[in-house]
Amino acid sequence: MNPKYIPYSVISSLVVLEVLSIATANSLRPWAVLFHDSLALKIVGWYLALQLILSLIAYLIIKLVIPDKDCPVCNRDLKSFIPVYGNLVMCNECSTWFHKNCRISKGNQCPVCFPALAEDIPLDFTSNLPHSTPKNDGV
């Protein structure tokens, strides 16, 4: 889940639960939908409640657990660049956070635990191809 959309998910779940509770259960309490007589309304209500709870947990994890640091591989902010570089993964040995794609680019090895891998990998894929030299016709 993209972190910038988590607040929208929380707000939309609350709004839809509130509208359903007012329209069907004649109550201002959003949880009144969860205990309504209609099975379909219960299913929709519990789905929205579960979505709300999971969105709040994701928001708390992103705000409290993941540090406000840069990825040691790409040197970009961990939280802001999740949509670009993938979800966050943590090294089990040194507890350093990385973007998933950044960690894969280093051969799935931690550049903090294995500093020899921290060197920049050249991105010249044409070095093994045969080179043709331009002909100089004496001009």
Secondary structure, 3 states (H helix, E strand, C coil): CCHHHHHHHHHHHHHHHHHHHHHHCCCCCHHHHHHCCCHHHHHHHHHHHHHHHHHHHHHHHHHHHCCCCECCCCCCECCCCHHHHCCEEECCCCCCEEEHHHHHHCCCCCCCCCHHHHCCCCCCCCCCCCCCCCCCCCC
